Amino acid sequence: ATHQVKFVIVHKLDRLARNLADHVEITMAIRKAGAELVSVVESIDDTPLGEYMQTIFAANAQLYSSNLAQEAKKGLHQKAKLGGTPTRAPLGYLNVREMIEGREVRTVRPDPERASHIQWAFTAYATGAYTLDTLVDALEDRGLVTRPTPKRAPKPISRTTLSKILDNPYYIGTIRYGGAIYEGRHEKLIDADTFARVQAVLQAHSNAKER
């Protein structure tokens, strides 16, 4: 037998939706189904005034969510300015948590399994003796694989991934974030001269391909 839903009960309205548009869409669907939205915490009835109060609560929830996101973004920018790494560190590094003076600190350390492969890749490509394709094959032979995740097993890196690695100044201690460049506190894997030679080889190969 089919049972008609009479009430949709939520703890608080801000648990129902995080923005006003979603709140309106959900409440309209509930009303269309002939049910009534009930909040455990907020005392709101199914009247014009109650609908108005629902909208106010939903607007407040959207403001809170947007402000929280903005503050989080500001925090990440500040971390980058201070030399920290606001994002997941690239291949060759590990994001780690350390206890310093009884306080947990999130920092970045070279990956003991992969850092030497990344250093070799830059040095090898700087000679001009490799293309991206031949370097990918050489790195696979050396045993370089991606970091595993709960959903993805480690695997050899792709040509696209290698291209991004070779073009990433993070390896010489520079952080690019939010359109700005900062000096990072993490350990450098590559020296600036090697990185510059790599960029020159990348550009030369790109020009040759275009011709």
Residue, then its C-alpha position, 0 to 999 in steps of 0.5 A: a500500500t502507498h502511504q502519503v507523507k504528511f510531514v517532512i521533519v528537519h532538525k533545523l532549516d539550515r540542515l535542509a539547504r545551504n542556499l536560498a534557491d535550493h530551499v525554495e525548490i525543496t519547499m515547493a516540492i514538499r508543498k506540491a506533494g501535499a506535505e508540511l515542512v516542520s523544523v524541530v528547533e524553529s517554531i514555524d507554522d504553515t502560514p504566510l508568516g511561517e513561509y516568510m520566516q522560512t525564507i529568512f532562515a534560509a537566507n541566513a543559512q546561505l549568508y553563513s555558508s558563503n561567509l564561511a567559504q570566504e573566510a576559508k579562502k582568506g585563510l588559505h591565501q594567508k597560509a600561502k603568503l606565510g610560505g605554507t602549502p594551501t593545497r595538496a603537495p605535488l608528486g615528490y612531496l607528502n602532506v604530513r602532520e607533525m607534533i611540534e611543542g605539543r601542537e599538531v602542525r600540517t606541513v610538507r616533506p619530501d616523499p622518500e619513495r618519489a623525491s629522487h625520481i622527480q629530481w632525476a626527471f628534471t636533471a634528465y630532461a634538462t639535458g635535452a636528450y629526452t622527450l616527454d614520451t621517452l621520459v615517461d617510459a624511463l620513469e616507469d622503468r625506474g619505478l615511479v608511480t602516483r600516490p595511492t588514494p582510497k579509491r585509486a591504486p598507484k600507477p605510472i604517471s602519464r605524459t600530461t602529469l609529467s608535463k605539469i610536474l616539469d612546469n611546476p615551480y613548487y619544486i624550486g620552493t615557489i608557491r603559485y596560489g590565487g594568481a600570486i607567487y610566494e616563497g614557500r617554506h618547503e624543501k626545494l627538490i630542484d635548483a633554479d638553474t635546472f628548472a630554467r633549463v627544463q623550461a627552455v627544453l619544454q619551449a624548444h620542443s613545443n616550438a619544434k612541434e608547432r613547426 
